[in-house]
């Protein structure tokens, strides 16, 4: 038994090591490429003979990343809080209350996970154009909230369904209202799940490319990924500068993950154990 357990443990470590290498090497390759002198041909994982940090300043100024990042943060600031509030409310209702047709509503949200954004982006454009919401951050925010809501509700419903029923019933016996139970009892317990969901929603919102490209055709309002796409088209031969621009776009997500990695991992583990 001990031998089998030890073999399983080492096989798990080996699998995690391979996965970590598969993630780290591409990122390391891009990072090292960004430090090569501008215009240098880059092939594979190459250590720079001369470290050139000027590529970052060049990419920042040429692509206008100060405005692009501000636009991305504006959209994320609207999407993340609204998604968390709506998902918490819907997940609480579907996970703890016996609602007529509650299972059908939950199945409806789960079905939304199967709809790719590529399938709906063109109809969305014409609908928003009719409402005057194209070339508008509000239009993108509303669409992203709707796009992320199926997973968000599913995530929070799973969390609240795993909450001990006795805890909720005891609070109701003491005279607590549904709002009080949610705000004072369940939400503090849901902090890891909410933190993980918030980071995921931020990452998905930050990385939206096609949606922003279609709904916002005014290049002065583009977000960081969309701006990076235009930057690549204009500087396709200067690989080090392109790599620097890519690192700049990735940096906010990396910073947030480093800051909140414990809460993120705790939320994932909590969701896995509850699942």
C-alpha positions, 0 to 999 in steps of 0.5 A: 500500500505504501509503495502504491501510494509513493508511486502515485505521489511521484507520478503526480509530481512528474505530471505537475512538473511536465505541465509547469514546464509546458506553461513556463517555457513559452512564457520564458521564450517570449520574455527572453525574446523581448530582451533581444536588441530591436530588429534581431531575428529570434528563433526558439528559446534564445538567451540574449547576448545584450539585454535591451530593456528599451524594447518595452519603452518603444512598445509602450510609446508606439502602441499607446499602451497607457490608453489601451490598458486604461480602456481595458481596466475601465471595462474590467471595473464594470464587468467584475463587480457586476458579475460577482454580485449577480452570480452571488444572488443567482447562485444563492437563490438556485443553490439554497432555495426551492424555487419553482422551475429552479432546476430548469433555470440552472440547466438554462445557465449551464446550457449557456456554457456551450455557446461560443462568442464567435457564434453570437458576436455578429448578431450582437453587433447589429442588436447593439447598433440598433440600441446605439451601444456600438463603439461604447464601453457600456455595450462591451460591459453588458455583453461580457457580463452576459457572456460570463454569467453562465459559468459564474452562476454555475460556480456560485450555485455549486458553492452554495449547494454545498453549504450545510443546510443546518446552517441556513435553517438555524439562521431562519429559526433565529429570524434572519431574513434571506438577505441577512443569511446571504450577507452575514453568514454565507458570503463571508464563507464564500470569500475564496470562491468569490476571489477565484471567480473574480480573478477568472472574470477579470482574466476573461474580460482582459483577454477579450479580443474578437468581441472588442474588435467587432463592437468597438471599431473606433481604434482610439477606444480599443483595449490592450489585446485589440491594440496589441493585434494592430501593433503586431500588424504594423511591426510584424518584422520586429520580434523583440518589440512585439514580444515586449508588447505581449509581455506588457499586455500579460503583466496585469494578469500575472501581477493579480495572480501573484497577489491573490494566488493563495485565495485563487488556489484555495477557491479552486481546491474548495470548488474541486472538493465540493464538486 
